[in-house]
């Protein structure tokens, strides 16, 4: 039996290598070849140079959690956000003032993800090692306990990510190798998306429509799913190991994946191939695997957090180089950055850390 499994793994590895070689042979455009030197290539646009973002003076460090922050998401209004921590609480923040608006007591402290529902719903959601996605109503103020409105039960593994599709539906990913589309009102599953061979660690919804999402898995593959058909439409396999984070470009034409191999890859949906790899050997040696990523609204910048450092790096998508860092000993985090989020309007970035704080950068 073990010999048969070894043969199957070897065959799978061989097929993957052949597929990668064929894709590279068909690749007619390499992003860095076109834009290596923006000064010499007017079509590449303005040279960004070195960037150092700083916390805005009239926005405060968001302190209130008592344990590691594991996830965050901005509301569609670009002002409010929700964070989840292993102190068994979700906190809803006013990003302008830094004030806490609601504190949600979760059923489990072993949280891995959180999501802010559409403004009209007044709900937030979380999931984690209890295999359940719980939805809470923001019924009152900070002194009022928020009520658990729904439990989405059906995964056989941890819930790694959850995202609202609309007022009535959401998508979750899980360690059971699947993603599920749910009816929030009834708590019933609408569709199951199966195709990964290991834990699914992250999902990102297409910004242009509620008909597609991309998933990243520990099988080192990213898959683009059609929600209407319930099928995988494209598979992207270029990483060496686990994919921990995925994020769509705001234009909806491509997405980035971040992996335990410390690299970020930009994939183009229309070309069905990767356009660029963001990876430096010296960064890989000391930063470790990538934990989280976010993309600027223009698509020019990628923000990435890593396992072994307290800084987040800023990558230039055209140059392929890190061009800045988030934080320093005076203004930065003191532990790993576990989550990143750019506001829908593109004007700010929030980082969440194991140091229990969140910070907003401009």
MOUR-V271354 format. One record per helix or strand. SS is the DSSP state (A for helix, B for strand). FROM is the first residue (numbers start at 0). TO is the last residue. Records with the same first field share a line. If there is no record, write none. Layout:
# MOUR-V271354
SS = FROM-TO / FROM-TO
This chain:
# MOUR-V271354
A = 1-25 / 30-34 / 41-43 / 280-286
B = 50-52 / 54-54 / 61-62 / 68-73 / 79-84 / 88-93 / 99-104 / 110-115 / 122-127 / 131-136 / 146-152 / 158-163 / 168-173 / 177-182 / 187-193 / 199-204 / 211-216 / 221-225 / 230-235 / 242-247 / 253-258 / 263-267 / 272-277 / 289-294 / 300-305 / 311-315 / 321-325 / 336-341 / 348-352 / 356-360
